[in-house]
Amino acid sequence: MKKDLLKLLDLSGEEILHILDVADQMKYNQKHGLPHEYLKGKTLAMIFEKNSTRTRVSFETGMFQLGGHAIFLSGKESQIGRGEPVEDTARVLSRYCDGIMIRTFAQEEVEALARHASIPVINGLTDFCHPCQVLADLMTIRERMAKLEGLKLCFIGDGNNMANSLIVGGLKCGMEVSVACPEGYDPDPKVLEFAGSDPAFKFSLVRTPREAAVDADVIVTDVWASMGQEEEKAQRERAFAGYQVNEELMALAHPECMVQHCLPAHRGEEITAQVFEDHAQEIFDEAENRLHAQKAVMYLLMAGEEIG
């Protein structure tokens, strides 16, 4: 039976860690010039209904390094953008390709694509979640800290797709997760229900960044207005005043605290230029690890391997 990566809620902690182990091996192979053309002769269809830099380049480069080929399909320039039902697109691409990656708005579109496709589907981002980014985040944290279990992960900002996936991924990997959001900008109710579903989970949702950041090992933030929310920019700037990752906030965390940002970053808004530059190495390690984590996902799904 084919496997998909639609959201981290679908995976166990062991499955997430297995992806990270494979990603570590992919990175080692690339850095040491070892052959890893595991997807030679295979093709990935990439559907983009949202703009992208890192997602497109990392998936396309990853397929090339794995010996395969990637096809870019813009929502505006393909039939899906002219009203072709997603189930028809799924069935057509399944006849041509070996996998589909989609970056879009509605999570239901990704789920519907997977239901009707006979090939693996990978969620490159939706408004609900960003699983590939958070796999890269977890990979980067584990590289620097040598573990995930027992660390405190703190997210400051909008309870958006990044917050949703960080909560799920962090808790499933044994991390303590604290989130600070203004009222009205909480993570998705399904994610909060998950966070409260296991008494072993250490999770807190608070209104003050200072409370969330105390003793944090990792602080993560994201832009205040994501794609599609540009008209809310002024409103969001007012709502998120005080939710900046700055020097004062970092002083509350552990001295060796990491900072992660999925990029692009708006210096002077969600993060100061000083904190960003102080932690630029780990932020750009995080960006690089998109490549390796996604290569692991593509290999596990498209080479006939199973996640887990």
C-alpha positions as CSV (number, residue, x, y, z in Angstrom):
1,M,0.0,0.0,0.0
2,K,1.3,3.4,-0.9
3,K,2.4,5.9,1.8
4,D,2.0,9.7,1.9
5,L,3.3,12.5,4.0
6,L,0.3,14.7,4.6
7,K,0.8,15.9,8.2
8,L,2.8,14.9,11.2
9,L,-0.3,14.0,13.1
10,D,-0.3,10.8,10.8
11,L,3.1,9.7,12.0
12,S,4.4,8.2,15.3
13,G,7.4,9.5,17.1
14,E,9.3,6.5,15.9
15,E,8.4,7.2,12.3
16,I,9.5,10.8,12.6
17,L,12.9,9.8,14.1
18,H,13.3,7.2,11.3
19,I,12.9,9.9,8.7
20,L,15.5,12.0,10.6
21,D,17.9,9.1,10.7
22,V,17.6,8.6,6.9
23,A,18.0,12.4,6.5
24,D,21.3,12.3,8.5
25,Q,22.5,9.5,6.1
26,M,21.5,11.5,3.0
27,K,23.4,14.5,4.3
28,Y,26.5,12.4,5.1
29,N,26.4,10.8,1.6
30,Q,26.2,14.2,-0.1
31,K,28.9,15.8,2.0
32,H,31.3,12.8,1.4
33,G,30.6,12.4,-2.3
34,L,29.0,9.0,-1.8
35,P,26.5,7.8,-4.5
36,H,22.9,7.9,-3.5
37,E,20.9,7.9,-6.8
38,Y,18.1,5.9,-5.1
39,L,15.4,7.5,-7.4
40,K,17.1,7.1,-10.7
41,G,14.5,7.1,-13.5
42,K,11.7,8.4,-11.2
43,T,9.8,11.7,-11.6
44,L,8.2,14.0,-9.0
45,A,5.4,16.3,-10.1
46,M,5.5,19.6,-8.0
47,I,2.3,21.5,-7.8
48,F,2.7,25.1,-6.6
49,E,-0.4,27.2,-5.8
50,K,1.7,29.3,-3.4
51,N,4.9,31.1,-4.2
52,S,8.1,29.4,-3.0
53,T,11.9,29.7,-2.9
54,R,13.2,27.0,-0.5
55,T,10.5,24.4,-1.2
56,R,10.9,24.5,-4.9
57,V,14.7,24.6,-5.0
58,S,15.2,22.0,-2.3
59,F,12.7,19.5,-3.8
60,E,14.0,20.0,-7.3
61,T,17.6,19.8,-6.3
62,G,16.9,16.8,-4.0
63,M,15.3,14.9,-6.9
64,F,18.3,15.6,-9.1
65,Q,20.8,14.5,-6.4
66,L,18.7,11.3,-6.0
67,G,19.0,10.6,-9.7
68,G,15.4,11.5,-10.6
69,H,13.6,14.4,-12.3
70,A,11.2,17.0,-11.0
71,I,8.5,18.8,-13.0
72,F,7.3,22.3,-11.9
73,L,3.5,22.8,-12.3
74,S,2.3,26.3,-11.5
75,G,-1.3,26.5,-10.4
76,K,-1.9,29.5,-12.7
77,E,-0.4,27.7,-15.7
78,S,-1.8,24.2,-15.3
79,Q,-5.3,22.8,-15.7
80,I,-5.7,22.6,-11.9
81,G,-5.7,26.4,-11.9
82,R,-8.5,26.4,-14.5
83,G,-10.9,24.3,-12.4
84,E,-9.9,20.8,-13.2
85,P,-11.0,18.7,-10.2
86,V,-8.2,17.6,-7.9
87,E,-9.2,14.0,-8.2
88,D,-8.7,14.2,-12.0
89,T,-5.3,15.8,-11.6
90,A,-4.4,13.1,-9.1
91,R,-5.3,10.3,-11.5
92,V,-3.6,11.8,-14.5
93,L,-0.3,12.5,-12.7
94,S,-0.4,9.0,-11.2
95,R,-0.2,7.7,-14.8
96,Y,2.9,9.8,-15.6
97,C,4.9,10.3,-12.4
98,D,6.2,8.4,-9.3
99,G,5.3,11.0,-6.7
100,I,3.5,14.3,-6.2
101,M,4.5,17.3,-4.0
102,I,1.9,20.0,-3.5
103,R,2.2,23.5,-1.9
104,T,-1.2,25.0,-1.5
105,F,-3.8,26.6,0.8
106,A,-6.3,24.1,2.0
107,Q,-5.3,20.9,3.8
108,E,-8.3,19.2,2.3
109,E,-6.9,19.7,-1.2
110,V,-3.8,17.7,-0.2
111,E,-5.9,15.0,1.5
112,A,-8.2,14.7,-1.6
113,L,-5.2,14.5,-3.9
114,A,-3.8,11.6,-1.8
115,R,-7.1,9.8,-1.8
116,H,-7.3,9.7,-5.5
117,A,-3.6,9.3,-6.4
118,S,-2.1,5.9,-6.7
119,I,1.4,7.4,-6.1
120,P,2.8,9.0,-2.9
121,V,1.7,12.6,-2.1
122,I,3.9,14.9,-0.1
123,N,2.6,18.1,1.6
124,G,5.0,20.9,0.8
125,L,2.9,23.3,2.8
126,T,-0.7,24.1,3.6
127,D,-2.4,26.7,5.8
128,F,-2.8,23.9,8.4
129,C,0.7,22.5,8.5
130,H,4.2,22.5,7.2
131,P,5.6,19.0,7.9
132,C,8.7,19.1,5.7
133,Q,9.9,22.3,7.3
134,V,9.4,20.9,10.8
135,L,11.3,17.7,9.9
136,A,14.2,20.0,8.9
137,D,13.8,21.9,12.2
138,L,13.9,18.7,14.3
139,M,16.9,17.5,12.3
140,T,18.8,20.7,12.9
141,I,18.0,20.7,16.6
142,R,19.2,17.1,17.0
143,E,22.4,17.9,15.1
144,R,23.3,20.7,17.5
145,M,21.9,19.3,20.8
146,A,22.5,15.6,20.1
147,K,19.0,14.8,21.2
148,L,15.4,15.9,21.1
149,E,13.8,14.1,24.1
150,G,13.7,16.3,27.2
151,L,14.5,19.6,25.4
152,K,12.2,22.6,25.7
153,L,11.0,24.0,22.4
154,C,9.4,27.5,22.5
155,F,7.4,29.0,19.7
156,I,6.6,32.8,19.7
157,G,4.1,34.3,17.3
158,D,1.1,33.3,15.2
159,G,-0.5,29.9,15.9
160,N,-0.1,29.1,12.2
161,N,1.0,26.1,10.1
162,M,4.5,26.2,11.7
163,A,3.1,26.3,15.2
164,N,0.8,23.4,14.4
165,S,3.5,21.2,13.1
166,L,6.1,22.2,15.7
167,I,3.6,21.3,18.5
168,V,2.9,17.9,17.0
169,G,6.5,17.0,16.0
170,G,8.0,18.3,19.2
171,L,5.6,16.4,21.5
172,K,5.9,13.2,19.5
173,C,9.7,13.3,19.8
174,G,9.5,13.8,23.6
175,M,10.1,17.5,23.8
176,E,8.5,20.0,26.1
177,V,6.6,22.5,23.9
178,S,5.6,26.0,25.0
179,V,3.7,28.4,22.7
180,A,3.0,32.1,23.1
181,C,0.3,33.6,20.9
182,P,-2.0,36.6,21.3
183,E,-5.7,35.8,21.8
184,G,-7.4,35.1,18.6
185,Y,-4.3,33.6,17.0
186,D,-4.1,30.2,18.7
187,P,-3.0,27.0,17.0
188,D,-5.6,24.8,15.3
189,P,-8.2,23.2,17.7
190,K,-7.3,19.7,16.3
191,V,-3.7,20.3,17.3
192,L,-4.6,21.6,20.8
193,E,-6.8,18.6,21.2
194,F,-3.8,16.4,20.3
195,A,-1.6,18.3,22.7
196,G,-4.0,17.5,25.5
197,S,-4.6,13.9,24.6
198,D,-1.7,12.3,26.4
199,P,-0.8,13.0,30.1
200,A,2.9,12.4,29.2
201,F,2.9,15.5,26.9
202,K,4.4,18.6,28.4
203,F,2.6,21.5,26.6
204,S,1.7,25.0,27.5
205,L,-0.1,27.7,25.6
206,V,0.4,31.2,27.1
207,R,-0.1,34.8,26.2
208,T,3.3,36.3,27.2
209,P,6.5,35.4,25.3
210,R,8.5,35.8,28.5
211,E,6.6,33.0,30.2
212,A,7.1,30.7,27.3
213,A,10.8,31.4,26.8
214,V,11.9,30.6,30.4
215,D,14.6,27.9,30.2
216,A,14.0,27.2,26.5
217,D,16.6,25.2,24.6
218,V,15.1,26.3,21.3
219,I,13.1,29.4,20.4
220,V,11.3,29.4,17.0
221,T,9.4,32.2,15.4
222,D,7.8,33.0,12.0
223,V,6.5,36.1,10.2
224,W,3.4,37.7,11.6
225,A,1.6,37.8,8.3
226,S,1.9,34.7,6.1
227,M,1.1,34.4,2.4
228,G,-2.5,35.3,1.8
229,Q,-2.6,37.5,4.9
230,E,-1.0,40.6,3.5
231,E,-4.2,42.7,3.9
232,E,-4.1,41.9,7.6
233,K,-0.5,43.3,8.0
234,A,-1.4,46.4,10.0
235,Q,-3.9,44.6,12.2
236,R,-1.3,41.8,12.9
237,E,1.4,44.2,13.7
238,R,-0.8,45.6,16.4
239,A,-1.8,42.2,17.7
240,F,1.8,40.9,17.8
241,A,3.4,43.9,19.4
242,G,5.5,42.5,22.2
243,Y,5.9,39.1,20.5
244,Q,9.4,39.8,19.1
245,V,12.3,37.5,19.7
246,N,14.9,40.0,21.0
247,E,17.9,40.1,23.3
248,E,15.7,40.5,26.4
249,L,13.7,37.4,25.6
250,M,16.8,35.3,24.8
251,A,18.2,36.2,28.2
252,L,15.4,34.1,29.8
253,A,16.3,31.0,27.8
254,H,19.3,28.7,28.4
255,P,22.6,30.3,27.6
256,E,23.1,27.9,24.7
257,C,19.6,28.3,23.3
258,M,19.1,27.9,19.6
259,V,17.0,30.0,17.4
260,Q,15.1,28.7,14.4
261,H,13.2,30.6,11.7
262,C,11.6,29.0,8.6
263,L,12.4,32.1,6.5
264,P,11.8,34.6,5.0
265,A,12.6,36.7,8.1
266,H,11.4,40.3,8.7
267,R,14.1,41.7,10.8
268,G,12.8,44.3,13.2
269,E,9.3,42.6,13.3
270,E,9.2,39.0,14.7
271,I,13.0,39.0,15.3
272,T,15.6,41.6,15.8
273,A,18.5,41.8,13.3
274,Q,20.9,41.2,16.2
275,V,19.3,37.9,17.3
276,F,19.0,36.8,13.7
277,E,22.6,37.4,13.0
278,D,23.8,35.9,16.3
279,H,22.0,32.7,15.3
280,A,22.3,32.9,11.5
281,Q,24.5,29.7,11.3
282,E,21.8,27.5,12.8
283,I,19.0,29.3,10.9
284,F,20.7,28.6,7.6
285,D,21.6,25.1,8.7
286,E,17.9,24.7,9.2
287,A,17.3,26.0,5.6
288,E,19.9,23.6,4.2
289,N,18.3,20.6,6.1
290,R,15.1,21.1,4.1
291,L,17.1,19.5,1.3
292,H,18.2,16.5,3.3
293,A,15.0,15.9,5.2
294,Q,12.9,16.0,1.9
295,K,15.4,13.6,0.2
296,A,14.7,11.2,3.1
297,V,11.0,11.6,2.6
298,M,11.1,11.1,-1.1
299,Y,13.4,8.1,-0.8
300,L,11.2,6.4,1.9
301,L,8.0,7.0,-0.1
302,M,9.1,6.7,-3.7
303,A,11.7,3.9,-3.5
304,G,9.3,1.4,-2.1
305,E,10.5,1.9,1.5
306,E,8.1,2.4,4.4
307,I,8.3,5.2,6.9
308,G,8.8,3.4,10.3
